[in-house]
Amino acid sequence: AGSSSPPPGGRVVVAAMDLSSPLAFALAPVASPMPQALRGAPAAPEASRADVPKGQSSTGAFAVAALSGMAMGVTKRHARNVARKAFKTVESDRIFTEAQELMPGGVSSPVRAFKSVGGNPVVFDRVKGAYAWDVDGNKYIDYVGTWGPAIIGHADDEVLKALNEQMQKGTSFGAPSALENVLAKMVIDAVPSVEMVRFTNSGTEACMGMIRLVRAYTKREKVIKFEGCYHGHADAFLVQAGSGVATLGLPDSPGVPKGATAGTLCATYNDLASVEALLKENEVAAVILEPVVGNSGFIPPTKEFLVGLRELSTKYGALLVFDEVMTGFRIAYGGAQAYFGVTPDVTCLGKVIGGGLPVGAYGGRRDIMEMVAPAGPMYQAGTLSGNPLAMTAGIKTMERLKQPGSYEHLDKITGKLINGILQAGKDAGHAVCGGYISGMFGLFFCEGPVTNFADVTKSDTAKFAKWHRGMLERGIYLAPSQYEAGFTGLKHTEEDIDRTIAAAKEVFAML
């Protein structure tokens, strides 16, 4: 600063800087807003001037340091502005505005509305491989994968070819087809607990059939679920259900009668003592859980927890049910039960087994499944259940997953992704934790560890929302909720992961 007093308006004029200064370049004369700390600041005490290079005044050093900080701030703002200028959502905003007049909240499923992360959702136009494009032409690396099914990539050529061939024969029969047998055999061969299977149209339908089945088989009414685990939107399960319920801040749902949840008991995930306490006091039909939680973010179990549940269920005469709608064929070809080596009595499936088309299934031991109509008295039905398109897509998807190296690829890229993101967050000074198994991952904005839903609630959701928006602006599409897991697929490349980690570093630096 060349004058003893600042120019009018509180501005500092910098004529030039030595190349050895922290900014490492010479600046042409420029007027910059004067930091509040510089206005009328007293001279620094002698003891604080020891670090000032010879020939440079402490005032000059102070100005350089202040301007360095200003420059860093300008750089961050510049990066943010560049991302925002390139990111336009005019058409998405128009479509979503119209949608809100046509559908509740403008969406067909609540979490899609971006309520917990702010801003309007982007409206997709097309997908292919690991990528999605919105109606404004923005391209994204997609880590939602239509909420899990797109494990071999969106719009896979082999799947599309098979679907096209099947559509020439018809889209729905409402009658038995040989394709049901093919997919049923593949499920039975892969999933340790499944000896017979019933196909449905969604994971929610599968869980609805399952809860009726376990009650019919055991002749008991009460079931145990876990805080933060989601098993679809059937009345009996909307108790401390995580996922969309937590995203919207609803502890449960209006319209669910007390009687519907009277038989639903809640335990704490990864806490065997909480489970046994309920089993001791109640006649329980089944203990039901996500073997790896994905609907409260990503929460893995301990092996001891799953083994203990198997032992406790057997001891107290309850069935053990794994809801593998999310984990089935994702964390291993045989699901979480194959990965952890713990076999339940009944399993629910969905997502991957339909290859991107609506599907669900529940299966288990033969003696249990023979309770289902028409083999037995427990009724459940569905017009489009086992339809040939969903069966075809599922068959082709599972054929691809059986190829050597599939799960090794998922493990490699997902590990690199989550470890890179977590390191970027920690390097920027943020409290973050997370983990992954194969093609499923998650992170939380808290110190961790996260072992149950109570731990999840300690996460800084406001910070997550800002981070999510910054990533979206940089072409990274993540689940729009802290309470959801993320997914990778076979089409994600090392370059995709590198780009994602680089974007994460930029955004973390701005939070």
Summary of the structure (lengths in Angstrom):
residues: 511
radius of gyration: 27.7
end to end distance: 31.6
largest distance: 95.1
contacts: 1710
relative contact order: 0.13
helix: 43%
strand: 16%
